[in-house]
Amino acid sequence: MHLLEEIAALGPARVVVVYHPYYEQFAAWARQMLSEHGQARYTHLTGRDAGAVLPLGLAVSFVPQRGPTPT
């Protein structure tokens, strides 16, 4: 989140996170938590306002890696 905040401070941006397919469950969780609905769900479940999860002007996409891992 700190890195996303630093990127957002530079202005509107689109961030693409490329992840190894082994981390699909984590990517699905992160995708959900970074969404507007994820923030509302967190607030509802915990009873605490999380604030803005994703800074304004920042779009984040998750893309699974294809092919072999570079060495």
mmCIF file as Biopython writes it, N, C-alpha, C and O atoms, coordinates in Angstrom:
data_model
#
loop_
_atom_site.group_PDB
_atom_site.id
_atom_site.type_symbol
_atom_site.label_atom_id
_atom_site.label_alt_id
_atom_site.label_comp_id
_atom_site.label_asym_id
_atom_site.label_entity_id
_atom_site.label_seq_id
_atom_site.pdbx_PDB_ins_code
_atom_site.Cartn_x
_atom_site.Cartn_y
_atom_site.Cartn_z
_atom_site.occupancy
_atom_site.B_iso_or_equiv
_atom_site.auth_seq_id
_atom_site.auth_asym_id
_atom_site.pdbx_PDB_model_num
ATOM 1   N N  . MET A ? 1  ? 0.821   -1.186  0.000   1.0 0.0 1  A 1 
ATOM 2   C CA . MET A ? 1  ? 0.000   0.000   0.000   1.0 0.0 1  A 1 
ATOM 3   C C  . MET A ? 1  ? 0.870   1.257   0.000   1.0 0.0 1  A 1 
ATOM 4   O O  . MET A ? 1  ? 0.509   2.267   -0.604  1.0 0.0 1  A 1 
ATOM 5   N N  . HIS A ? 2  ? 2.011   1.192   0.676   1.0 0.0 2  A 1 
ATOM 6   C CA . HIS A ? 2  ? 2.886   2.374   0.697   1.0 0.0 2  A 1 
ATOM 7   C C  . HIS A ? 2  ? 3.372   2.714   -0.707  1.0 0.0 2  A 1 
ATOM 8   O O  . HIS A ? 2  ? 3.420   3.883   -1.089  1.0 0.0 2  A 1 
ATOM 9   N N  . LEU A ? 3  ? 3.724   1.704   -1.461  1.0 0.0 3  A 1 
ATOM 10  C CA . LEU A ? 3  ? 4.182   1.938   -2.834  1.0 0.0 3  A 1 
ATOM 11  C C  . LEU A ? 3  ? 3.053   2.506   -3.686  1.0 0.0 3  A 1 
ATOM 12  O O  . LEU A ? 3  ? 3.285   3.418   -4.480  1.0 0.0 3  A 1 
ATOM 13  N N  . LEU A ? 4  ? 1.838   1.985   -3.538  1.0 0.0 4  A 1 
ATOM 14  C CA . LEU A ? 4  ? 0.700   2.511   -4.294  1.0 0.0 4  A 1 
ATOM 15  C C  . LEU A ? 4  ? 0.433   3.967   -3.928  1.0 0.0 4  A 1 
ATOM 16  O O  . LEU A ? 4  ? 0.102   4.773   -4.797  1.0 0.0 4  A 1 
ATOM 17  N N  . GLU A ? 5  ? 0.573   4.309   -2.647  1.0 0.0 5  A 1 
ATOM 18  C CA . GLU A ? 5  ? 0.390   5.697   -2.222  1.0 0.0 5  A 1 
ATOM 19  C C  . GLU A ? 5  ? 1.445   6.609   -2.846  1.0 0.0 5  A 1 
ATOM 20  O O  . GLU A ? 5  ? 1.132   7.725   -3.259  1.0 0.0 5  A 1 
ATOM 21  N N  . GLU A ? 6  ? 2.682   6.147   -2.916  1.0 0.0 6  A 1 
ATOM 22  C CA . GLU A ? 6  ? 3.743   6.949   -3.530  1.0 0.0 6  A 1 
ATOM 23  C C  . GLU A ? 6  ? 3.482   7.156   -5.020  1.0 0.0 6  A 1 
ATOM 24  O O  . GLU A ? 6  ? 3.690   8.249   -5.547  1.0 0.0 6  A 1 
ATOM 25  N N  . ILE A ? 7  ? 3.031   6.112   -5.687  1.0 0.0 7  A 1 
ATOM 26  C CA . ILE A ? 7  ? 2.709   6.232   -7.117  1.0 0.0 7  A 1 
ATOM 27  C C  . ILE A ? 7  ? 1.564   7.209   -7.306  1.0 0.0 7  A 1 
ATOM 28  O O  . ILE A ? 7  ? 1.608   8.050   -8.204  1.0 0.0 7  A 1 
ATOM 29  N N  . ALA A ? 8  ? 0.537   7.107   -6.467  1.0 0.0 8  A 1 
ATOM 30  C CA . ALA A ? 8  ? -0.628  7.993   -6.578  1.0 0.0 8  A 1 
ATOM 31  C C  . ALA A ? 8  ? -0.243  9.448   -6.336  1.0 0.0 8  A 1 
ATOM 32  O O  . ALA A ? 8  ? -0.846  10.352  -6.914  1.0 0.0 8  A 1 
ATOM 33  N N  . ALA A ? 9  ? 0.747   9.680   -5.494  1.0 0.0 9  A 1 
ATOM 34  C CA . ALA A ? 9  ? 1.174   11.058  -5.208  1.0 0.0 9  A 1 
ATOM 35  C C  . ALA A ? 9  ? 1.755   11.739  -6.443  1.0 0.0 9  A 1 
ATOM 36  O O  . ALA A ? 9  ? 1.795   12.967  -6.514  1.0 0.0 9  A 1 
ATOM 37  N N  . LEU A ? 10 ? 2.206   10.947  -7.416  1.0 0.0 10 A 1 
ATOM 38  C CA . LEU A ? 10 ? 2.759   11.503  -8.651  1.0 0.0 10 A 1 
ATOM 39  C C  . LEU A ? 10 ? 1.679   11.923  -9.633  1.0 0.0 10 A 1 
ATOM 40  O O  . LEU A ? 10 ? 1.955   12.653  -10.585 1.0 0.0 10 A 1 
ATOM 41  N N  . GLY A ? 11 ? 0.445   11.465  -9.410  1.0 0.0 11 A 1 
ATOM 42  C CA . GLY A ? 11 ? -0.663  11.800  -10.296 1.0 0.0 11 A 1 
ATOM 43  C C  . GLY A ? 11 ? -1.419  10.551  -10.689 1.0 0.0 11 A 1 
ATOM 44  O O  . GLY A ? 11 ? -1.059  9.451   -10.269 1.0 0.0 11 A 1 
ATOM 45  N N  . PRO A ? 12 ? -2.457  10.700  -11.484 1.0 0.0 12 A 1 
ATOM 46  C CA . PRO A ? 12 ? -3.244  9.541   -11.905 1.0 0.0 12 A 1 
ATOM 47  C C  . PRO A ? 12 ? -2.350  8.494   -12.575 1.0 0.0 12 A 1 
ATOM 48  O O  . PRO A ? 12 ? -1.449  8.829   -13.343 1.0 0.0 12 A 1 
ATOM 49  N N  . ALA A ? 13 ? -2.615  7.228   -12.270 1.0 0.0 13 A 1 
ATOM 50  C CA . ALA A ? 13 ? -1.779  6.164   -12.827 1.0 0.0 13 A 1 
ATOM 51  C C  . ALA A ? 13 ? -2.555  4.855   -12.897 1.0 0.0 13 A 1 
ATOM 52  O O  . ALA A ? 13 ? -3.538  4.643   -12.186 1.0 0.0 13 A 1 
ATOM 53  N N  . ARG A ? 14 ? -2.081  4.000   -13.768 1.0 0.0 14 A 1 
ATOM 54  C CA . ARG A ? 14 ? -2.605  2.636   -13.870 1.0 0.0 14 A 1 
ATOM 55  C C  . ARG A ? 14 ? -1.451  1.699   -13.523 1.0 0.0 14 A 1 
ATOM 56  O O  . ARG A ? 14 ? -0.412  1.717   -14.183 1.0 0.0 14 A 1 
ATOM 57  N N  . VAL A ? 15 ? -1.634  0.887   -12.495 1.0 0.0 15 A 1 
ATOM 58  C CA . VAL A ? 15 ? -0.603  -0.035  -12.023 1.0 0.0 15 A 1 
ATOM 59  C C  . VAL A ? 15 ? -1.018  -1.451  -12.391 1.0 0.0 15 A 1 
ATOM 60  O O  . VAL A ? 15 ? -2.161  -1.852  -12.169 1.0 0.0 15 A 1 
ATOM 61  N N  . VAL A ? 16 ? -0.084  -2.199  -12.954 1.0 0.0 16 A 1 
ATOM 62  C CA . VAL A ? 16 ? -0.334  -3.598  -13.288 1.0 0.0 16 A 1 
ATOM 63  C C  . VAL A ? 16 ? 0.609   -4.452  -12.451 1.0 0.0 16 A 1 
ATOM 64  O O  . VAL A ? 16 ? 1.830   -4.313  -12.527 1.0 0.0 16 A 1 
ATOM 65  N N  . VAL A ? 17 ? 0.024   -5.336  -11.652 1.0 0.0 17 A 1 
ATOM 66  C CA . VAL A ? 17 ? 0.805   -6.247  -10.822 1.0 0.0 17 A 1 
ATOM 67  C C  . VAL A ? 17 ? 0.809   -7.605  -11.513 1.0 0.0 17 A 1 
ATOM 68  O O  . VAL A ? 17 ? -0.241  -8.224  -11.685 1.0 0.0 17 A 1 
ATOM 69  N N  . VAL A ? 18 ? 1.991   -8.063  -11.906 1.0 0.0 18 A 1 
ATOM 70  C CA . VAL A ? 18 ? 2.130   -9.377  -12.537 1.0 0.0 18 A 1 
ATOM 71  C C  . VAL A ? 18 ? 2.517   -10.350 -11.429 1.0 0.0 18 A 1 
ATOM 72  O O  . VAL A ? 18 ? 3.509   -10.141 -10.729 1.0 0.0 18 A 1 
ATOM 73  N N  . TYR A ? 19 ? 1.732   -11.411 -11.273 1.0 0.0 19 A 1 
ATOM 74  C CA . TYR A ? 19 ? 1.979   -12.358 -10.191 1.0 0.0 19 A 1 
ATOM 75  C C  . TYR A ? 19 ? 2.090   -13.778 -10.729 1.0 0.0 19 A 1 
ATOM 76  O O  . TYR A ? 19 ? 1.531   -14.111 -11.775 1.0 0.0 19 A 1 
ATOM 77  N N  . HIS A ? 20 ? 2.822   -14.605 -9.996  1.0 0.0 20 A 1 
ATOM 78  C CA . HIS A ? 20 ? 2.951   -16.019 -10.340 1.0 0.0 20 A 1 
ATOM 79  C C  . HIS A ? 20 ? 1.603   -16.692 -10.071 1.0 0.0 20 A 1 
ATOM 80  O O  . HIS A ? 20 ? 0.978   -16.398 -9.052  1.0 0.0 20 A 1 
ATOM 81  N N  . PRO A ? 21 ? 1.132   -17.586 -10.951 1.0 0.0 21 A 1 
ATOM 82  C CA . PRO A ? 21 ? -0.162  -18.242 -10.753 1.0 0.0 21 A 1 
ATOM 83  C C  . PRO A ? 21 ? -0.304  -18.945 -9.396  1.0 0.0 21 A 1 
ATOM 84  O O  . PRO A ? 21 ? -1.424  -19.162 -8.933  1.0 0.0 21 A 1 
ATOM 85  N N  . TYR A ? 22 ? 0.801   -19.297 -8.764  1.0 0.0 22 A 1 
ATOM 86  C CA . TYR A ? 22 ? 0.753   -19.906 -7.437  1.0 0.0 22 A 1 
ATOM 87  C C  . TYR A ? 22 ? 0.050   -18.973 -6.444  1.0 0.0 22 A 1 
ATOM 88  O O  . TYR A ? 22 ? -0.552  -19.438 -5.476  1.0 0.0 22 A 1 
ATOM 89  N N  . TYR A ? 23 ? 0.125   -17.664 -6.679  1.0 0.0 23 A 1 
ATOM 90  C CA . TYR A ? 23 ? -0.455  -16.677 -5.769  1.0 0.0 23 A 1 
ATOM 91  C C  . TYR A ? 23 ? -1.846  -16.218 -6.197  1.0 0.0 23 A 1 
ATOM 92  O O  . TYR A ? 23 ? -2.272  -15.123 -5.828  1.0 0.0 23 A 1 
ATOM 93  N N  . GLU A ? 24 ? -2.542  -17.019 -6.952  1.0 0.0 24 A 1 
ATOM 94  C CA . GLU A ? 24 ? -3.884  -16.649 -7.431  1.0 0.0 24 A 1 
ATOM 95  C C  . GLU A ? 24 ? -4.829  -16.308 -6.281  1.0 0.0 24 A 1 
ATOM 96  O O  . GLU A ? 24 ? -5.583  -15.340 -6.375  1.0 0.0 24 A 1 
ATOM 97  N N  . GLN A ? 25 ? -4.801  -17.079 -5.207  1.0 0.0 25 A 1 
ATOM 98  C CA . GLN A ? 25 ? -5.704  -16.793 -4.083  1.0 0.0 25 A 1 
ATOM 99  C C  . GLN A ? 25 ? -5.393  -15.435 -3.462  1.0 0.0 25 A 1 
ATOM 100 O O  . GLN A ? 25 ? -6.308  -14.688 -3.114  1.0 0.0 25 A 1 
ATOM 101 N N  . PHE A ? 26 ? -4.110  -15.111 -3.321  1.0 0.0 26 A 1 
ATOM 102 C CA . PHE A ? 26 ? -3.751  -13.809 -2.781  1.0 0.0 26 A 1 
ATOM 103 C C  . PHE A ? 26 ? -4.181  -12.690 -3.735  1.0 0.0 26 A 1 
ATOM 104 O O  . PHE A ? 26 ? -4.714  -11.669 -3.299  1.0 0.0 26 A 1 
ATOM 105 N N  . ALA A ? 27 ? -3.949  -12.885 -5.031  1.0 0.0 27 A 1 
ATOM 106 C CA . ALA A ? 27 ? -4.334  -11.871 -6.020  1.0 0.0 27 A 1 
ATOM 107 C C  . ALA A ? 27 ? -5.847  -11.652 -5.999  1.0 0.0 27 A 1 
ATOM 108 O O  . ALA A ? 27 ? -6.307  -10.515 -6.105  1.0 0.0 27 A 1 
ATOM 109 N N  . ALA A ? 28 ? -6.619  -12.723 -5.866  1.0 0.0 28 A 1 
ATOM 110 C CA . ALA A ? 28 ? -8.081  -12.602 -5.804  1.0 0.0 28 A 1 
ATOM 111 C C  . ALA A ? 28 ? -8.493  -11.818 -4.559  1.0 0.0 28 A 1 
ATOM 112 O O  . ALA A ? 28 ? -9.386  -10.972 -4.616  1.0 0.0 28 A 1 
ATOM 113 N N  . TRP A ? 29 ? -7.834  -12.106 -3.434  1.0 0.0 29 A 1 
ATOM 114 C CA . TRP A ? 29 ? -8.133  -11.384 -2.195  1.0 0.0 29 A 1 
ATOM 115 C C  . TRP A ? 29 ? -7.775  -9.904  -2.340  1.0 0.0 29 A 1 
ATOM 116 O O  . TRP A ? 29 ? -8.571  -9.034  -1.984  1.0 0.0 29 A 1 
ATOM 117 N N  . ALA A ? 30 ? -6.584  -9.619  -2.860  1.0 0.0 30 A 1 
ATOM 118 C CA . ALA A ? 30 ? -6.139  -8.230  -3.023  1.0 0.0 30 A 1 
ATOM 119 C C  . ALA A ? 30 ? -7.058  -7.482  -3.986  1.0 0.0 30 A 1 
ATOM 120 O O  . ALA A ? 30 ? -7.408  -6.327  -3.743  1.0 0.0 30 A 1 
ATOM 121 N N  . ARG A ? 31 ? -7.444  -8.137  -5.071  1.0 0.0 31 A 1 
ATOM 122 C CA . ARG A ? 31 ? -8.357  -7.532  -6.046  1.0 0.0 31 A 1 
ATOM 123 C C  . ARG A ? 31 ? -9.662  -7.129  -5.359  1.0 0.0 31 A 1 
ATOM 124 O O  . ARG A ? 31 ? -10.193 -6.043  -5.592  1.0 0.0 31 A 1 
ATOM 125 N N  . GLN A ? 32 ? -10.161 -8.017  -4.515  1.0 0.0 32 A 1 
ATOM 126 C CA . GLN A ? 32 ? -11.420 -7.760  -3.813  1.0 0.0 32 A 1 
ATOM 127 C C  . GLN A ? 32 ? -11.251 -6.644  -2.775  1.0 0.0 32 A 1 
ATOM 128 O O  . GLN A ? 32 ? -12.097 -5.754  -2.687  1.0 0.0 32 A 1 
ATOM 129 N N  . MET A ? 33 ? -10.177 -6.681  -1.996  1.0 0.0 33 A 1 
ATOM 130 C CA . MET A ? 33 ? -9.975  -5.691  -0.941  1.0 0.0 33 A 1 
ATOM 131 C C  . MET A ? 33 ? -9.692  -4.301  -1.486  1.0 0.0 33 A 1 
ATOM 132 O O  . MET A ? 33 ? -10.005 -3.307  -0.831  1.0 0.0 33 A 1 
ATOM 133 N N  . LEU A ? 34 ? -9.109  -4.214  -2.668  1.0 0.0 34 A 1 
ATOM 134 C CA . LEU A ? 34 ? -8.818  -2.913  -3.264  1.0 0.0 34 A 1 
ATOM 135 C C  . LEU A ? 34 ? -10.008 -2.328  -4.008  1.0 0.0 34 A 1 
ATOM 136 O O  . LEU A ? 34 ? -9.945  -1.196  -4.487  1.0 0.0 34 A 1 
ATOM 137 N N  . SER A ? 35 ? -11.081 -3.081  -4.106  1.0 0.0 35 A 1 
ATOM 138 C CA . SER A ? 35 ? -12.272 -2.577  -4.802  1.0 0.0 35 A 1 
ATOM 139 C C  . SER A ? 35 ? -13.124 -1.738  -3.851  1.0 0.0 35 A 1 
ATOM 140 O O  . SER A ? 35 ? -12.966 -1.814  -2.633  1.0 0.0 35 A 1 
ATOM 141 N N  . GLU A ? 36 ? -14.006 -0.955  -4.406  1.0 0.0 36 A 1 
ATOM 142 C CA . GLU A ? 36 ? -14.916 -0.134  -3.603  1.0 0.0 36 A 1 
ATOM 143 C C  . GLU A ? 36 ? -15.798 -1.023  -2.732  1.0 0.0 36 A 1 
ATOM 144 O O  . GLU A ? 36 ? -16.054 -0.703  -1.572  1.0 0.0 36 A 1 
ATOM 145 N N  . HIS A ? 37 ? -16.257 -2.128  -3.286  1.0 0.0 37 A 1 
ATOM 146 C CA . HIS A ? 37 ? -17.118 -3.043  -2.541  1.0 0.0 37 A 1 
ATOM 147 C C  . HIS A ? 37 ? -16.329 -3.733  -1.420  1.0 0.0 37 A 1 
ATOM 148 O O  . HIS A ? 37 ? -16.883 -4.027  -0.361  1.0 0.0 37 A 1 
ATOM 149 N N  . GLY A ? 38 ? -15.061 -3.985  -1.652  1.0 0.0 38 A 1 
ATOM 150 C CA . GLY A ? 38 ? -14.213 -4.604  -0.635  1.0 0.0 38 A 1 
ATOM 151 C C  . GLY A ? 38 ? -14.061 -3.706  0.575   1.0 0.0 38 A 1 
ATOM 152 O O  . GLY A ? 38 ? -14.080 -4.175  1.713   1.0 0.0 38 A 1 
ATOM 153 N N  . GLN A ? 39 ? -13.911 -2.419  0.329   1.0 0.0 39 A 1 
ATOM 154 C CA . GLN A ? 39 ? -13.794 -1.465  1.427   1.0 0.0 39 A 1 
ATOM 155 C C  . GLN A ? 39 ? -15.085 -1.436  2.237   1.0 0.0 39 A 1 
ATOM 156 O O  . GLN A ? 39 ? -15.049 -1.445  3.468   1.0 0.0 39 A 1 
ATOM 157 N N  . ALA A ? 40 ? -16.219 -1.400  1.555   1.0 0.0 40 A 1 
ATOM 158 C CA . ALA A ? 40 ? -17.507 -1.393  2.255   1.0 0.0 40 A 1 
ATOM 159 C C  . ALA A ? 40 ? -17.698 -2.674  3.062   1.0 0.0 40 A 1 
ATOM 160 O O  . ALA A ? 40 ? -18.218 -2.636  4.177   1.0 0.0 40 A 1 
ATOM 161 N N  . ARG A ? 41 ? -17.282 -3.794  2.506   1.0 0.0 41 A 1 
ATOM 162 C CA . ARG A ? 41 ? -17.401 -5.076  3.211   1.0 0.0 41 A 1 
ATOM 163 C C  . ARG A ? 41 ? -16.525 -5.088  4.457   1.0 0.0 41 A 1 
ATOM 164 O O  . ARG A ? 41 ? -16.953 -5.548  5.515   1.0 0.0 41 A 1 
ATOM 165 N N  . TYR A ? 42 ? -15.302 -4.585  4.336   1.0 0.0 42 A 1 
ATOM 166 C CA . TYR A ? 42 ? -14.397 -4.508  5.481   1.0 0.0 42 A 1 
ATOM 167 C C  . TYR A ? 42 ? -15.018 -3.660  6.578   1.0 0.0 42 A 1 
ATOM 168 O O  . TYR A ? 42 ? -15.028 -4.056  7.744   1.0 0.0 42 A 1 
ATOM 169 N N  . THR A ? 43 ? -15.532 -2.505  6.212   1.0 0.0 43 A 1 
ATOM 170 C CA . THR A ? 43 ? -16.155 -1.602  7.184   1.0 0.0 43 A 1 
ATOM 171 C C  . THR A ? 43 ? -17.328 -2.286  7.869   1.0 0.0 43 A 1 
ATOM 172 O O  . THR A ? 43 ? -17.491 -2.173  9.083   1.0 0.0 43 A 1 
ATOM 173 N N  . HIS A ? 44 ? -18.147 -2.996  7.095   1.0 0.0 44 A 1 
ATOM 174 C CA . HIS A ? 44 ? -19.312 -3.691  7.653   1.0 0.0 44 A 1 
ATOM 175 C C  . HIS A ? 44 ? -18.884 -4.802  8.611   1.0 0.0 44 A 1 
ATOM 176 O O  . HIS A ? 44 ? -19.442 -4.929  9.701   1.0 0.0 44 A 1 
ATOM 177 N N  . LEU A ? 45 ? -17.900 -5.604  8.212   1.0 0.0 45 A 1 
ATOM 178 C CA . LEU A ? 45 ? -17.486 -6.749  9.030   1.0 0.0 45 A 1 
ATOM 179 C C  . LEU A ? 45 ? -16.769 -6.334  10.312  1.0 0.0 45 A 1 
ATOM 180 O O  . LEU A ? 45 ? -16.936 -6.971  11.352  1.0 0.0 45 A 1 
ATOM 181 N N  . THR A ? 46 ? -15.975 -5.274  10.242  1.0 0.0 46 A 1 
ATOM 182 C CA . THR A ? 46 ? -15.179 -4.876  11.408  1.0 0.0 46 A 1 
ATOM 183 C C  . THR A ? 46 ? -15.824 -3.774  12.231  1.0 0.0 46 A 1 
ATOM 184 O O  . THR A ? 46 ? -15.464 -3.564  13.390  1.0 0.0 46 A 1 
ATOM 185 N N  . GLY A ? 47 ? -16.786 -3.065  11.626  1.0 0.0 47 A 1 
ATOM 186 C CA . GLY A ? 47 ? -17.385 -1.938  12.328  1.0 0.0 47 A 1 
ATOM 187 C C  . GLY A ? 47 ? -16.462 -0.733  12.391  1.0 0.0 47 A 1 
ATOM 188 O O  . GLY A ? 47 ? -16.728 0.227   13.115  1.0 0.0 47 A 1 
ATOM 189 N N  . ARG A ? 48 ? -15.369 -0.786  11.626  1.0 0.0 48 A 1 
ATOM 190 C CA . ARG A ? 48 ? -14.391 0.313   11.601  1.0 0.0 48 A 1 
ATOM 191 C C  . ARG A ? 48 ? -14.218 0.803   10.177  1.0 0.0 48 A 1 
ATOM 192 O O  . ARG A ? 48 ? -14.163 0.009   9.238   1.0 0.0 48 A 1 
ATOM 193 N N  . ASP A ? 49 ? -14.133 2.113   10.024  1.0 0.0 49 A 1 
ATOM 194 C CA . ASP A ? 49 ? -13.922 2.689   8.694   1.0 0.0 49 A 1 
ATOM 195 C C  . ASP A ? 49 ? -12.451 2.556   8.322   1.0 0.0 49 A 1 
ATOM 196 O O  . ASP A ? 49 ? -11.575 3.038   9.039   1.0 0.0 49 A 1 
ATOM 197 N N  . ALA A ? 50 ? -12.188 1.905   7.207   1.0 0.0 50 A 1 
ATOM 198 C CA . ALA A ? 50 ? -10.814 1.699   6.755   1.0 0.0 50 A 1 
ATOM 199 C C  . ALA A ? 50 ? -10.270 2.914   6.020   1.0 0.0 50 A 1 
ATOM 200 O O  . ALA A ? 50 ? -9.081  2.958   5.705   1.0 0.0 50 A 1 
ATOM 201 N N  . GLY A ? 51 ? -11.107 3.892   5.744   1.0 0.0 51 A 1 
ATOM 202 C CA . GLY A ? 51 ? -10.670 5.027   4.939   1.0 0.0 51 A 1 
ATOM 203 C C  . GLY A ? 51 ? -10.590 4.594   3.487   1.0 0.0 51 A 1 
ATOM 204 O O  . GLY A ? 51 ? -11.011 3.490   3.142   1.0 0.0 51 A 1 
ATOM 205 N N  . ALA A ? 52 ? -10.061 5.443   2.646   1.0 0.0 52 A 1 
ATOM 206 C CA . ALA A ? 52 ? -9.933  5.099   1.234   1.0 0.0 52 A 1 
ATOM 207 C C  . ALA A ? 52 ? -8.860  4.024   1.083   1.0 0.0 52 A 1 
ATOM 208 O O  . ALA A ? 52 ? -7.702  4.242   1.438   1.0 0.0 52 A 1 
ATOM 209 N N  . VAL A ? 53 ? -9.241  2.886   0.567   1.0 0.0 53 A 1 
ATOM 210 C CA . VAL A ? 53 ? -8.289  1.792   0.383   1.0 0.0 53 A 1 
ATOM 211 C C  . VAL A ? 53 ? -7.347  2.108   -0.757  1.0 0.0 53 A 1 
ATOM 212 O O  . VAL A ? 53 ? -6.138  1.910   -0.637  1.0 0.0 53 A 1 
ATOM 213 N N  . LEU A ? 54 ? -7.878  2.591   -1.846  1.0 0.0 54 A 1 
ATOM 214 C CA . LEU A ? 54 ? -7.081  2.892   -3.022  1.0 0.0 54 A 1 
ATOM 215 C C  . LEU A ? 54 ? -7.095  4.403   -3.252  1.0 0.0 54 A 1 
ATOM 216 O O  . LEU A ? 54 ? -8.168  4.997   -3.355  1.0 0.0 54 A 1 
ATOM 217 N N  . PRO A ? 55 ? -5.939  5.026   -3.332  1.0 0.0 55 A 1 
ATOM 218 C CA . PRO A ? 55 ? -5.902  6.475   -3.551  1.0 0.0 55 A 1 
ATOM 219 C C  . PRO A ? 55 ? -6.632  6.873   -4.842  1.0 0.0 55 A 1 
ATOM 220 O O  . PRO A ? 55 ? -6.655  6.115   -5.812  1.0 0.0 55 A 1 
ATOM 221 N N  . LEU A ? 56 ? -7.218  8.058   -4.838  1.0 0.0 56 A 1 
ATOM 222 C CA . LEU A ? 56 ? -7.926  8.555   -6.016  1.0 0.0 56 A 1 
ATOM 223 C C  . LEU A ? 56 ? -6.983  8.649   -7.204  1.0 0.0 56 A 1 
ATOM 224 O O  . LEU A ? 56 ? -5.812  9.001   -7.055  1.0 0.0 56 A 1 
ATOM 225 N N  . GLY A ? 57 ? -7.496  8.333   -8.378  1.0 0.0 57 A 1 
ATOM 226 C CA . GLY A ? 57 ? -6.714  8.431   -9.599  1.0 0.0 57 A 1 
ATOM 227 C C  . GLY A ? 57 ? -5.798  7.250   -9.851  1.0 0.0 57 A 1 
ATOM 228 O O  . GLY A ? 57 ? -4.993  7.268   -10.781 1.0 0.0 57 A 1 
ATOM 229 N N  . LEU A ? 58 ? -5.922  6.215   -9.016  1.0 0.0 58 A 1 
ATOM 230 C CA . LEU A ? 58 ? -5.053  5.049   -9.166  1.0 0.0 58 A 1 
ATOM 231 C C  . LEU A ? 58 ? -5.903  3.832   -9.502  1.0 0.0 58 A 1 
ATOM 232 O O  . LEU A ? 58 ? -6.848  3.503   -8.785  1.0 0.0 58 A 1 
ATOM 233 N N  . ALA A ? 59 ? -5.561  3.174   -10.591 1.0 0.0 59 A 1 
ATOM 234 C CA . ALA A ? 59 ? -6.241  1.941   -10.992 1.0 0.0 59 A 1 
ATOM 235 C C  . ALA A ? 59 ? -5.225  0.805   -10.914 1.0 0.0 59 A 1 
ATOM 236 O O  . ALA A ? 59 ? -4.110  0.926   -11.420 1.0 0.0 59 A 1 
ATOM 237 N N  . VAL A ? 60 ? -5.615  -0.293  -10.280 1.0 0.0 60 A 1 
ATOM 238 C CA . VAL A ? 60 ? -4.707  -1.428  -10.119 1.0 0.0 60 A 1 
ATOM 239 C C  . VAL A ? 60 ? -5.312  -2.658  -10.775 1.0 0.0 60 A 1 
ATOM 240 O O  . VAL A ? 60 ? -6.472  -2.994  -10.536 1.0 0.0 60 A 1 
ATOM 241 N N  . SER A ? 61 ? -4.516  -3.327  -11.603 1.0 0.0 61 A 1 
ATOM 242 C CA . SER A ? 61 ? -4.923  -4.573  -12.256 1.0 0.0 61 A 1 
ATOM 243 C C  . SER A ? 61 ? -3.954  -5.670  -11.851 1.0 0.0 61 A 1 
ATOM 244 O O  . SER A ? 61 ? -2.777  -5.409  -11.604 1.0 0.0 61 A 1 
ATOM 245 N N  . PHE A ? 62 ? -4.450  -6.894  -11.783 1.0 0.0 62 A 1 
ATOM 246 C CA . PHE A ? 62 ? -3.628  -8.048  -11.466 1.0 0.0 62 A 1 
ATOM 247 C C  . PHE A ? 62 ? -3.631  -8.979  -12.671 1.0 0.0 62 A 1 
ATOM 248 O O  . PHE A ? 62 ? -4.690  -9.353  -13.176 1.0 0.0 62 A 1 
ATOM 249 N N  . VAL A ? 63 ? -2.440  -9.350  -13.126 1.0 0.0 63 A 1 
ATOM 250 C CA . VAL A ? 63 ? -2.303  -10.188 -14.318 1.0 0.0 63 A 1 
ATOM 251 C C  . VAL A ? 63 ? -1.409  -11.379 -13.975 1.0 0.0 63 A 1 
ATOM 252 O O  . VAL A ? 63 ? -0.294  -11.199 -13.486 1.0 0.0 63 A 1 
ATOM 253 N N  . PRO A ? 64 ? -1.896  -12.592 -14.231 1.0 0.0 64 A 1 
ATOM 254 C CA . PRO A ? 64 ? -1.036  -13.755 -13.962 1.0 0.0 64 A 1 
ATOM 255 C C  . PRO A ? 64 ? 0.118   -13.828 -14.951 1.0 0.0 64 A 1 
ATOM 256 O O  . PRO A ? 64 ? -0.031  -13.514 -16.132 1.0 0.0 64 A 1 
ATOM 257 N N  . GLN A ? 65 ? 1.256   -14.245 -14.450 1.0 0.0 65 A 1 
ATOM 258 C CA . GLN A ? 65 ? 2.446   -14.415 -15.292 1.0 0.0 65 A 1 
ATOM 259 C C  . GLN A ? 65 ? 2.200   -15.557 -16.258 1.0 0.0 65 A 1 
ATOM 260 O O  . GLN A ? 65 ? 1.591   -16.565 -15.900 1.0 0.0 65 A 1 
ATOM 261 N N  . ARG A ? 66 ? 2.667   -15.398 -17.462 1.0 0.0 66 A 1 
ATOM 262 C CA . ARG A ? 66 ? 2.580   -16.453 -18.489 1.0 0.0 66 A 1 
ATOM 263 C C  . ARG A ? 66 ? 4.001   -16.868 -18.847 1.0 0.0 66 A 1 
ATOM 264 O O  . ARG A ? 66 ? 4.897   -16.026 -18.903 1.0 0.0 66 A 1 
ATOM 265 N N  . GLY A ? 67 ? 4.207   -18.124 -19.084 1.0 0.0 67 A 1 
ATOM 266 C CA . GLY A ? 67 ? 5.532   -18.596 -19.487 1.0 0.0 67 A 1 
ATOM 267 C C  . GLY A ? 67 ? 6.442   -18.803 -18.304 1.0 0.0 67 A 1 
ATOM 268 O O  . GLY A ? 67 ? 6.022   -18.658 -17.156 1.0 0.0 67 A 1 
ATOM 269 N N  . PRO A ? 68 ? 7.693   -19.142 -18.578 1.0 0.0 68 A 1 
ATOM 270 C CA . PRO A ? 68 ? 8.642   -19.444 -17.513 1.0 0.0 68 A 1 
ATOM 271 C C  . PRO A ? 68 ? 9.042   -18.188 -16.739 1.0 0.0 68 A 1 
ATOM 272 O O  . PRO A ? 68 ? 8.966   -17.072 -17.252 1.0 0.0 68 A 1 
ATOM 273 N N  . THR A ? 69 ? 9.465   -18.396 -15.505 1.0 0.0 69 A 1 
ATOM 274 C CA . THR A ? 69 ? 9.953   -17.307 -14.671 1.0 0.0 69 A 1 
ATOM 275 C C  . THR A ? 69 ? 11.323  -16.883 -15.171 1.0 0.0 69 A 1 
ATOM 276 O O  . THR A ? 69 ? 12.195  -17.733 -15.353 1.0 0.0 69 A 1 
ATOM 277 N N  . PRO A ? 70 ? 11.542  -15.579 -15.399 1.0 0.0 70 A 1 
ATOM 278 C CA . PRO A ? 70 ? 12.857  -15.119 -15.843 1.0 0.0 70 A 1 
ATOM 279 C C  . PRO A ? 70 ? 13.905  -15.394 -14.769 1.0 0.0 70 A 1 
ATOM 280 O O  . PRO A ? 70 ? 13.610  -15.316 -13.576 1.0 0.0 70 A 1 
ATOM 281 N N  . THR A ? 71 ? 15.115  -15.713 -15.187 1.0 0.0 71 A 1 
ATOM 282 C CA . THR A ? 71 ? 16.186  -15.959 -14.213 1.0 0.0 71 A 1 
ATOM 283 C C  . THR A ? 71 ? 17.251  -14.899 -14.293 1.0 0.0 71 A 1 
ATOM 284 O O  . THR A ? 71 ? 18.228  -14.948 -13.546 1.0 0.0 71 A 1 
#
